[in-house]
Amino acid sequence: MDGIDKITSRINADVDQEIAEIQAQAAAEAAQIAAEYDQRCTQETEEILSRGRKTAEEREERLASVAQLEARKLILAAKQEVLEEAFRKALEDLLSLPEQEYVELLAKLITKASQSGSEQVIFSQKDRPRYGKAAVTRANELLGERGRLTLAVETRPIGGGFILSDGDVEVNGTFETLVRMQRREMDAAVAKVLFHEGA
């Protein structure tokens, strides 16, 4: 029995050693697989975070661009409002000139707009009785020998200024039109003064 015990004991020892080797090899392979997955997990986490940061930065840039665009639009709208107010005030100032200055201004504008010197001058219902005769008389004086302008009986719904009528041809000398025409030419210059642009 002694021999069988020795053989059995030796077989058991060999089996135990083989089991230990297999377990050690399995543990080493498991550790290697775990390390590889750990490395892959870290790499993928970094890639996901990097993509996330990039997406966030791009979104932030887009939002900043949109915010800047909106701010520029608001500033532009505010500037347009101020310009509108400046030209509206200019029109108000024209309409509230003292009587003598108003008549002189009308006469000079009529003289400048007159082609034949014999047009009819149409005023607003408010201006005709107050300034019409004086403005036409003064315009005729300024025109000299060409001055044959007449004060029209009809009136027009205009704020201030005049309309010259010569048959089918009319020249619009209303202050609204004159200010609008000047605005096209002067918008940039007025904006420069008001907002110190280009300085």
Secondary structure, DSSP 8 states (H G I E B T S, - for coil): -HHHHHHHHHHHHHHHHHHHHHHHHHHHHHHHHHHHHHHHHHHHHHHHHHHHHHHHHHHHHHHHHHHHHHHHHHHHHHHHHHHHHHHHHHHHHHHTS-HHHHHHHHHHHHHHH-SSS--EEEEETTHIIIIIHHHHHHHHHHHGGG---EEEEEEES-SSEEEEEETTEEEEEEHHHHHHHHHHHHHHHHHHHHH-TT-
